[in-house]
Amino acid sequence: METLYRKYRPQNFDLVIGQSHIIQILKSQLSSGNVSHSYIFIGPRGTGKTSVGRILAKAINCTDLKEGNPCGKCENCTMFQEGRSLDVVEIDAASNRSIDDIKNLKEKISFSPIKFDKKIYIIDEVHMLSKDAFNALLKTLEEPPAYVVFILATTEVQKVPLTILSRCQRFDFKLASNDDLSTVLASIVQKENKKVSKEAISLVATMAKGSFRDSQTILQKLLTHTEDENEIDLEKAYQILGLSSYQNVKSLFDFLYKNDFESAKKVLIQTLASGNSSTELCVQLIRYGQKALSVSSYDKNEVFMILELLFGLERQLKITDYDDIAFELYVYKIANRGNTLLTVSKPIPSQHDESKEIKSKVIIIENDKTELKDENLPKVENAVIKKIDFEDDTIVIKKIWPDLISRVKVKNVPLSGLLSNAEILNVEDNVLYLRMKYKFHKSRIENKKALEIILTELENLTSRKMSIIINVIGESEKLDLKGENDIVKDVFSELLQ
């Protein structure tokens, strides 16, 4: 069975949806005869780069252009559409990336077109070429024969050398909107003589995340699972695509919104037990939350809080092997997001005063109203503080510290050794306060690259962006040559063992 995205690939520019900023320029160039010798199409996968490249190749050699569009009826267009033309060559750089492949291409370029006026080379995923292959291609792009046109396509423009980019006309493709995807999908459903509800089509469009090809691949899965003439509604679409039912997603989100942890937990367990992916369920909740923002019955501030935590869950699911536990933990966090925790911290001691200890007090009160009477704490009257089971940030960081060191060690062994010798003083307002023995150690951790590694892994473990402030023990700040040798030994202790 022919895939839908091949079967319904647009055959002229007017059928391309969502890239009007590109189509208008290309049609103008074709109508005026000012065709460039090289183009590069850039954008996410499934946005139409190769399709537009093929239409451009056909239009360049069309003998009867219609306002910049290939006619689709002349001999050249017919040969192209039937795949009989030897003058249009499509190359997948992912499997033809070596310098030998490009040298072979250069040898063939020296021969004039067999039938067409122009010889077209479409190179897909051009960023996959090797360095030597790029250098060989560059020489061809600098002085191409007059009868040759290159059309390059890539999803990762940052990997394409600037020397290549500067010799091509650049066009940036954008992701399709859900409305554009739904329009294309509805048209295909009609041509396939099938019945799919608007809600089911909208679901497919949302799942495709802006990719025309992905949307048609997902739609094909729906259509091939339906042999009768009954309409595919939203619930049936969820079932066919292996998603959590719409009702389950809605119920779970609503229970979280109402801070009903026990009910939310039951729905979660039931949903995951039925074989649904925890990652996909998280995405569905995020998508539902996005829609909830426009529904008047939901408070926007509450929904934003839920979404922020769901994004934290999504990051956590990417790095853990315990999806069910992580999901339940975040369900608990979300359901208890309205609770208040009062923390009063003493200032961090001076780096010259090691005798002072850093203390934090967490006051948890079961009564609805009370008056705080601790002499060391500010007086708070009529404070409403709910009881919750939550750990102090400093304790949390100390617990994950070994994991952080292990993660950092994979990327930078000496840096992990420095962290092993760091003393955790306190965590307050997402700022981690550390104390080091040597100023030399402090400077190494505060290095831009080192900090980036540490803060990235901290965010992966805590789902929060943090910063670090480092104090140094006062008498160790002055370094001499003798002390420096001890420091080097300390820093690289793991390597010297």
C-alpha positions in Angstrom: 0.0 0.0 0.0 1.4 3.4 -1.0 2.0 5.7 1.9 -0.3 8.7 2.2 2.5 11.3 2.3 3.9 10.0 -1.0 0.4 9.5 -2.6 -0.6 13.1 -1.8 2.7 14.8 -2.1 2.0 18.2 -3.8 2.8 18.3 -7.5 2.8 22.1 -7.9 3.5 25.2 -5.8 -0.2 26.1 -5.3 -0.8 22.8 -3.4 2.0 23.6 -0.9 0.4 24.8 2.4 2.1 26.9 5.1 5.2 28.1 3.2 3.8 31.0 1.2 6.8 33.2 2.0 9.0 30.7 0.1 6.6 29.8 -2.7 6.0 33.4 -3.8 9.8 34.0 -4.3 10.4 30.8 -6.2 7.4 31.3 -8.5 8.7 34.9 -9.2 12.2 33.6 -10.0 10.8 31.0 -12.4 8.5 33.4 -14.2 11.3 35.9 -14.7 13.9 33.2 -15.6 16.2 34.3 -12.8 16.9 30.8 -11.4 19.8 30.5 -9.0 22.5 27.8 -9.5 22.1 26.6 -5.9 19.5 26.6 -3.2 19.4 25.3 0.4 16.1 24.5 2.1 16.3 24.5 5.9 13.7 23.5 8.5 12.3 20.7 10.7 11.5 17.3 9.3 8.3 16.9 7.5 7.8 20.6 6.6 8.0 20.1 2.8 11.6 20.8 2.0 12.0 17.8 -0.4 8.6 18.2 -1.9 9.2 21.8 -2.8 12.7 20.8 -4.1 11.1 18.3 -6.4 8.5 20.8 -7.6 11.2 23.4 -8.2 13.2 20.8 -10.2 10.2 20.0 -12.3 9.4 23.7 -12.9 12.9 24.6 -14.0 12.6 22.1 -16.9 8.9 22.6 -17.7 8.3 23.8 -21.2 5.0 25.4 -20.4 5.1 27.2 -17.1 1.8 28.5 -15.7 2.5 31.6 -13.6 5.6 30.0 -12.1 3.9 26.5 -11.7 5.0 23.5 -13.7 2.2 22.5 -16.1 2.4 18.8 -15.2 1.4 17.9 -18.8 4.4 18.6 -21.1 6.8 15.8 -22.0 9.4 17.0 -19.4 6.9 17.1 -16.6 5.6 13.7 -17.5 9.0 12.1 -17.6 9.8 13.6 -14.2 6.6 12.5 -12.6 7.0 9.0 -13.9 10.6 8.9 -12.6 12.1 8.4 -16.1 14.3 11.4 -16.2 18.1 10.9 -15.9 18.7 14.6 -15.5 17.2 14.9 -12.0 19.3 13.1 -9.4 18.2 12.7 -5.8 20.9 11.9 -3.3 20.6 10.9 0.4 23.6 12.4 2.1 23.1 10.2 5.1 24.1 7.1 3.1 26.3 8.9 0.5 28.4 11.1 2.6 32.0 10.2 1.8 34.4 12.2 -0.4 34.3 9.4 -3.0 30.6 9.9 -3.4 31.0 13.6 -4.0 33.9 13.0 -6.4 31.7 10.5 -8.3 29.0 13.2 -8.4 31.5 15.8 -9.8 32.5 13.4 -12.6 28.9 13.0 -13.7 28.3 16.8 -13.5 30.8 17.3 -16.4 28.3 15.6 -18.7 25.6 17.8 -20.3 21.9 17.0 -19.6 20.5 14.2 -21.7 17.0 15.5 -22.3 16.3 18.6 -20.1 17.8 22.0 -20.3 19.1 21.8 -16.7 20.6 19.0 -14.7 19.2 19.1 -11.2 20.9 17.6 -8.1 18.7 17.3 -5.0 20.9 16.4 -1.9 18.8 15.6 1.1 20.2 15.8 4.7 23.3 17.6 3.3 24.6 18.2 6.9 25.5 14.5 7.0 28.4 14.9 4.5 31.9 14.5 5.9 34.3 17.4 6.1 36.2 16.2 3.0 33.0 15.7 1.1 31.9 19.3 2.0 35.2 20.6 0.7 34.8 18.7 -2.6 31.2 20.0 -2.9 32.4 23.5 -2.3 34.6 23.5 -5.3 31.7 22.5 -7.4 29.4 25.1 -6.0 32.0 27.8 -6.6 32.2 27.2 -10.4 29.3 25.0 -11.4 28.5 24.4 -15.1 25.8 26.7 -16.4 23.4 23.7 -16.9 23.6 22.5 -13.3 21.3 23.5 -10.4 21.9 22.2 -6.8 19.0 22.0 -4.3 20.2 21.1 -0.8 18.0 20.2 2.1 18.8 20.0 5.8 17.3 19.8 9.3 20.5 20.9 11.0 21.8 24.0 9.4 24.4 24.5 12.2 26.3 21.5 10.8 26.6 23.0 7.3 29.8 25.0 6.8 29.3 28.7 6.2 31.3 28.5 3.0 28.5 26.3 1.6 25.7 28.4 3.0 27.2 31.6 1.5 27.0 30.1 -2.0 23.3 29.1 -1.8 20.0 31.0 -1.7 18.7 30.1 1.7 15.0 29.4 2.4 13.8 28.6 5.9 10.8 26.3 6.2 8.5 26.7 9.3 6.5 24.1 11.2 2.9 23.9 10.0 0.1 25.2 12.2 -2.6 22.8 13.5 -5.1 24.5 11.3 -3.0 23.9 8.2 -2.4 20.3 9.1 -6.1 19.8 9.8 -7.0 21.3 6.4 -4.6 18.9 4.6 -5.8 15.9 6.7 -9.5 16.6 6.1 -8.8 16.8 2.3 -7.0 13.4 2.4 -9.8 11.8 4.4 -12.4 13.0 1.9 -10.3 11.7 -1.1 -9.9 8.3 0.7 -13.7 8.1 1.1 -13.4 7.7 4.9 -15.1 9.3 7.8 -13.1 10.9 10.6 -14.5 13.4 13.1 -13.0 16.9 13.3 -11.9 16.2 16.9 -10.0 13.1 15.8 -8.3 15.0 12.9 -7.4 17.8 15.4 -5.8 15.1 17.7 -3.7 13.8 14.8 -2.6 17.4 13.9 -1.6 18.0 17.5 0.4 14.8 17.7 2.3 15.6 14.5 3.8 18.7 16.1 3.9 20.7 12.9 5.1 18.0 10.5 3.0 17.3 7.4 4.7 13.9 6.9 4.1 12.8 10.5 0.5 13.9 10.4 -0.2 11.8 7.3 1.7 8.8 8.8 -0.5 8.9 11.9 -3.7 9.4 9.8 -2.8 6.3 7.8 -2.6 4.3 11.0 -6.2 5.4 11.8 -7.5 4.7 8.3 -5.9 1.2 8.0 -7.5 0.1 11.3 -11.0 1.0 10.0 -12.6 -1.4 7.6 -16.2 -0.4 8.1 -17.9 2.8 7.1 -18.4 4.0 10.7 -16.9 7.4 11.6 -13.7 7.4 13.6 -14.5 9.5 16.6 -12.1 11.0 19.2 -12.4 8.1 21.6 -11.8 5.5 18.9 -8.8 7.5 17.7 -7.3 7.4 21.2 -7.8 3.7 21.3 -6.3 3.0 17.8 -3.3 5.3 18.5 -2.5 3.7 21.8 -3.2 6.8 23.8 -4.8 7.3 27.2 -8.5 7.9 26.7 -9.6 11.5 26.5 -11.8 10.9 29.5 -8.9 9.6 31.6 -6.7 12.6 30.6 -9.5 15.0 31.5 -10.3 13.3 34.8 -6.6 13.2 35.8 -6.1 16.8 35.0 -9.3 17.9 36.8 -8.4 15.9 39.9 -5.0 17.6 39.9 -6.7 21.0 39.4 -8.9 20.3 42.4 -5.9 19.1 44.6 -7.5 15.7 44.9 -4.4 13.5 45.2 -6.1 10.2 46.0 -8.5 10.4 43.1 -5.7 11.5 40.7 -3.5 8.6 41.9 -6.3 6.1 41.1 -6.7 7.4 37.6 -3.0 7.4 37.1 -2.5 3.8 38.2 -5.5 2.7 36.1 -4.2 4.5 33.0 -0.6 3.2 33.3 -1.8 -0.3 34.1 -3.6 -0.4 30.7 -0.3 -0.1 28.9 -0.2 3.6 28.2 3.2 5.3 27.9 3.9 7.6 30.9 5.8 10.0 28.6 2.8 10.2 26.2 0.4 10.6 29.1 2.5 13.5 30.3 2.4 15.1 26.9 -1.4 14.6 26.7 -1.8 16.4 30.1 0.3 19.3 28.9 -1.8 19.6 25.7 -5.0 19.4 27.7 -3.6 22.1 30.0 -2.9 24.3 27.0 -6.5 24.0 25.9 -7.7 24.6 29.5 -6.1 28.1 29.4 -8.8 29.2 27.0 -11.7 27.7 29.1 -13.3 30.1 31.5 -14.1 27.4 34.1 -10.3 27.0 34.8 -8.3 29.6 36.7 -5.3 30.5 34.4 -2.9 30.9 37.3 -3.7 27.5 38.6 -3.3 26.0 35.1 0.0 27.7 34.6 1.3 26.2 37.9 0.2 22.8 36.8 1.8 23.2 33.4 5.1 24.3 35.0 5.2 21.1 37.1 4.2 18.9 34.2 7.2 20.3 32.2 9.3 19.3 35.1 7.8 15.8 35.0 8.5 15.6 31.3 12.2 16.3 31.9 12.4 13.8 34.7 10.8 11.0 32.7 13.7 11.4 30.1 16.3 10.5 32.7 14.7 8.0 35.0 14.0 4.3 34.7 11.3 4.5 37.3 8.5 6.2 35.3 5.7 5.1 37.5 7.3 6.4 40.7 8.3 9.7 39.2 4.8 10.2 37.8 3.2 9.5 41.2 5.7 11.9 42.9 4.8 14.7 40.5 1.1 14.0 40.9 1.6 14.5 44.6 3.5 17.7 44.0 0.8 19.1 41.7 -2.1 18.1 43.9 -0.3 19.8 46.9 0.9 22.9 45.0 -1.4 25.2 47.1 0.1 24.3 50.4 2.3 26.9 52.2 5.6 26.1 53.8 7.2 28.8 56.0 11.0 28.7 56.1 13.1 31.2 58.1 16.9 31.0 57.6 19.7 32.7 59.3 22.3 34.5 57.2 25.3 32.5 55.8 28.3 33.0 58.1 31.3 35.0 57.0 33.9 33.0 55.3 36.3 33.9 58.1 33.9 32.6 60.8 33.8 28.8 60.8 32.4 28.6 64.3 28.9 29.7 63.3 26.5 27.1 62.1 23.9 27.7 59.4 20.4 26.7 60.7 17.0 26.7 59.0 13.8 26.3 60.9 10.6 24.9 59.3 7.5 25.5 61.2 4.6 23.1 60.5 1.4 23.9 62.4 -1.7 21.7 62.3 -4.1 24.4 63.6 -5.7 26.7 61.1 -4.6 29.8 63.0 -1.7 30.4 65.4 0.8 32.9 66.6 4.5 32.2 66.3 6.3 32.8 69.6 9.8 31.6 69.0 12.2 34.4 70.1 14.4 33.9 67.1 11.6 34.2 64.6 9.6 37.2 63.4 6.2 37.5 64.8 3.5 36.3 62.4 -0.1 36.8 63.5 -3.1 34.8 62.1 -0.8 32.8 59.8 -2.6 30.0 58.0 0.0 27.2 57.4 -1.1 23.8 56.1 0.7 20.7 57.1 2.6 19.0 54.3 5.2 16.4 54.0 8.0 18.1 52.2 11.8 18.2 52.7 14.0 21.2 53.2 15.8 22.2 50.0 19.2 21.8 51.7 18.4 18.2 52.7 17.2 17.4 49.2 20.5 18.7 47.7 22.6 16.7 50.2 20.7 13.6 49.2 21.2 14.0 45.5 24.8 15.2 45.8 26.3 11.8 45.2 24.2 11.4 42.0 25.3 14.9 40.9 29.0 14.0 41.4 28.5 10.7 39.4 26.8 12.6 36.5 29.5 15.3 36.5 32.2 12.6 36.6 31.1 11.3 33.2 31.8 14.7 31.7 34.7 15.9 33.7 36.6 13.7 36.2 38.6 16.5 38.0 35.5 18.6 38.4 33.7 15.7 40.2 36.7 15.5 42.5 36.3 19.2 43.4 32.6 18.7 44.2 33.4 15.8 46.4 35.4 18.2 48.6 32.8 20.9 48.6 30.7 21.6 51.8 27.0 22.3 51.3 26.1 25.2 53.5 22.6 26.1 52.5 20.0 26.4 49.8 17.7 29.4 49.6 15.7 30.8 46.8 17.2 28.4 44.3 20.7 29.5 45.3 23.1 26.8 46.4 25.8 28.0 48.9 29.0 26.0 49.0 32.2 26.3 50.9 35.6 25.3 49.5 38.9 24.8 51.3 41.0 26.6 48.6 40.5 29.7 46.5 42.1 27.7 43.7 39.2 25.2 43.9 36.6 28.0 43.8 38.1 29.4 40.7 38.0 26.1 38.9 34.3 25.5 39.8 33.4 29.1 38.8 34.9 28.5 35.3 32.1 29.1 32.8 32.2 25.5 31.3 32.4 23.9 34.7 29.5 25.8 36.0 27.5 25.0 33.0 28.0 21.3 33.5 27.1 21.5 37.2 24.0 23.6 36.8 22.7 21.5 33.9 23.0 18.3 35.9 21.4 20.1 38.9 18.5 21.1 36.8 18.1 17.5 35.4 18.0 16.2 39.0 15.8 18.8 40.6 13.8 20.2 37.6 14.8 23.7 38.8 17.2 26.3 37.5 19.7 27.1 40.3 22.8 29.3 40.8 25.9 28.7 43.0 27.7 31.0 45.4 31.0 29.7 46.8 32.7 30.8 50.0 36.3 30.0 50.8 37.8 29.2 54.3 39.5 32.4 55.2 43.0 31.2 56.1 43.3 29.2 52.9 42.8 32.1 50.5 46.5 33.0 50.3 48.3 30.5 48.1 52.1 30.0 47.9 54.2 27.7 45.8 54.4 25.0 48.4 50.6 25.1 49.0 49.9 25.0 45.3 51.5 21.5 45.0 49.1 20.2 47.6 46.2 21.8 45.8 47.0 20.1 42.5 47.3 16.8 44.3 44.0 17.4 46.0 42.2 18.3 42.7 43.5 15.3 40.8 43.4 12.9 43.8 41.1 10.4 41.9 43.5 10.3 39.0 46.6 9.8 41.2 45.1 6.8 43.2 
